[in-house]
Amino acid sequence: MRLVVGVTTLIVSVGVYFSYQVVRNLTLENLNRHAFLEVQQGADILPLYCR
């Protein structure tokens, strides 16, 4: 019984770790894209103010 609980705990822990990594990477990619878009839009607007 303890072996079943231990193996189940290990499998769930590994699954949670990899799920966390996937969500973390997707979130970081999204933040990176959003930040780049904001910088790009700011660079596009800047010449309008410098006239």
C-alpha positions as a Markdown table, in Angstrom:
| # | Residue | x | y | z |
|---|---|---|---|---|
| 1 | Met | 0.0 | 0.0 | 0.0 |
| 2 | Arg | 2.8 | 2.4 | 0.9 |
| 3 | Leu | 4.5 | 1.7 | -2.4 |
| 4 | Val | 1.3 | 2.5 | -4.3 |
| 5 | Val | 1.0 | 5.8 | -2.5 |
| 6 | Gly | 4.6 | 6.6 | -3.0 |
| 7 | Val | 4.6 | 5.9 | -6.7 |
| 8 | Thr | 1.4 | 7.8 | -7.2 |
| 9 | Thr | 2.8 | 10.8 | -5.3 |
| 10 | Leu | 5.9 | 10.7 | -7.4 |
| 11 | Ile | 4.0 | 10.5 | -10.7 |
| 12 | Val | 1.7 | 13.4 | -9.7 |
| 13 | Ser | 4.6 | 15.5 | -8.5 |
| 14 | Val | 6.5 | 15.0 | -11.8 |
| 15 | Gly | 3.3 | 15.8 | -13.7 |
| 16 | Val | 2.7 | 19.0 | -11.7 |
| 17 | Tyr | 6.3 | 20.1 | -12.2 |
| 18 | Phe | 6.2 | 19.8 | -16.0 |
| 19 | Ser | 2.8 | 21.4 | -16.1 |
| 20 | Tyr | 4.1 | 24.3 | -14.1 |
| 21 | Gln | 7.1 | 24.6 | -16.5 |
| 22 | Val | 4.8 | 24.7 | -19.6 |
| 23 | Val | 2.5 | 27.3 | -18.0 |
| 24 | Arg | 5.5 | 29.4 | -16.9 |
| 25 | Asn | 7.1 | 29.3 | -20.3 |
| 26 | Leu | 3.9 | 30.3 | -22.0 |
| 27 | Thr | 3.4 | 33.1 | -19.6 |
| 28 | Leu | 6.9 | 34.4 | -20.1 |
| 29 | Glu | 6.6 | 34.2 | -23.9 |
| 30 | Asn | 3.3 | 36.1 | -23.7 |
| 31 | Leu | 4.8 | 38.8 | -21.4 |
| 32 | Asn | 7.8 | 39.1 | -23.7 |
| 33 | Arg | 5.7 | 39.5 | -26.8 |
| 34 | His | 3.5 | 42.1 | -25.1 |
| 35 | Ala | 6.5 | 44.1 | -23.9 |
| 36 | Phe | 8.1 | 44.0 | -27.3 |
| 37 | Leu | 4.8 | 45.2 | -28.9 |
| 38 | Glu | 4.6 | 48.1 | -26.4 |
| 39 | Val | 8.2 | 49.1 | -27.2 |
| 40 | Gln | 7.5 | 48.8 | -30.9 |
| 41 | Gln | 4.4 | 51.0 | -30.6 |
| 42 | Gly | 6.3 | 53.5 | -28.5 |
| 43 | Ala | 9.0 | 53.7 | -31.1 |
| 44 | Asp | 6.3 | 54.2 | -33.8 |
| 45 | Ile | 4.7 | 57.1 | -31.8 |
| 46 | Leu | 8.0 | 58.8 | -30.9 |
| 47 | Pro | 8.7 | 60.4 | -34.3 |
| 48 | Leu | 5.2 | 62.0 | -34.1 |
| 49 | Tyr | 6.2 | 63.9 | -30.9 |
| 50 | Cys | 9.7 | 64.9 | -32.3 |
| 51 | Arg | 8.4 | 66.9 | -35.2 |
